[in-house]
Amino acid sequence: MNIEAKLSQARSWLDELGNAISDLVGVASEVFEDEKLKQDLADFRRAYDQAVLDLANPSLRIAMIGTTSSGKSTIVNALIGRRIAPIEAGEMSGGVLRIKHGEGSHLKIEETEGAVWETGEWSGLSDEEIYNRIHQVMQKYHETKKRKIYISPQIEVRLPLLPGYDRALSGLPEELAIEFVDLPGLKSIKDSKNLKVIQSLVGNAFCLVALDYSHVDEEHRQVLLNELKDVVEYLHGSTESMIFILNRIDRRSSDDFPLNKRVNLLKDEIKSTLKLSSKPYIMPLNALLLYNAQCAWGYNFTDNSLNCHEKFKSDFIKNLLIKSSEIIQIKALESEDIKLFSWFTHLSLSFAQKQKC
């Protein structure tokens, strides 16, 4: 798919549409004296001007939404190739975190009404400093919202992102701006103070919807589907521009249904719950593996004068190898491949011993 050609074609069609409407108004101006048509024409021109502006400065916004504790912040970090969005065992993403591709390093925490957390702008921060500041803001928000409803933190980060630096990886043209948005969980979405801001971000975005594999068994699946339905309805998201990610498939046990059967069952139930015209696309994923691999790769595109980057890359690669080894051992044991299991166990022990030296 040639995205540049599609953008060019869209600009051409939009230009033709604008000229056609202008010609129509020119030859039948008296018709547009009607108050209803006059208002419709004004609405069209506003939408047209916005479309022209959007195509002059095209951007791709990917919004990450998800059910409770689905690992969506881990997925965001994996996609950008950097450790920016706070990752916690519990629900930590209470704010709106916008991460944009750009040069340098810039963090902005907006001064929202009644904010009791630190606000301001900073440049030249390391990834660790950005991560810690965002983490502190999210933590403060979660502590204080138990006593009072606040507008959730509005945070914007600008720095080099892996899909922005490696355009061959993303297949996106250089002129296309790239932005990822990590949205809060369902409880924050339902707050009226937050809903309007969040809806405005999702309306023009491609959405990734994270689901937790641990919640797709018979006992939890209906709760998950109801929560998913609430998320989609509250956000006014277009289901045609959504991809569903079934995360944490490494939690699948040998007693579970085969993965493809589980995925097909979930497709049918999502189609029914969301009243879709066709079955959705569901991508099984182990986000932690992708996170470690992408971040190790992503830091090759950053300013290596920062000493911590080499350590980051080393840590991510080590974690990737350890996690991969654990998964292979489990699968080998489940398949009763004792030879493969023994070989990987020996390899893991050797690796652990070398790490201690």
CORZI-V135462 format. One record per run of one state. SS is the DSSP state (h for helix, s for strand, l for the rest). FROM is the first residue (numbers start at 0). LEN is the number of residues. If there is no record, write none. Layout:
ss: {SS	SS}
from: {FROM	FROM}
len: {LEN	LEN}
//
This chain:
ss: {l	h	l	h	l	h	l	s	l	h	l	s	l	s	l	s	l	h	l	s	l	h	l	h	l	s	l	h	l	h	l	s	h	l	h	l	h	s	l	h	l	h	l	s	l	h	l	h	l	h	l}
from: {0	2	27	30	33	34	56	58	66	71	80	95	101	104	109	119	123	126	144	153	159	161	165	166	170	176	182	185	190	191	202	205	212	215	220	235	238	241	247	248	251	258	273	281	285	286	301	307	334	337	356}
len: {2	25	3	3	1	22	2	8	5	9	15	6	3	5	10	4	3	18	9	6	2	4	1	4	6	6	3	5	1	11	3	7	3	5	15	3	3	6	1	3	7	15	8	4	1	15	6	27	3	19	1}
//
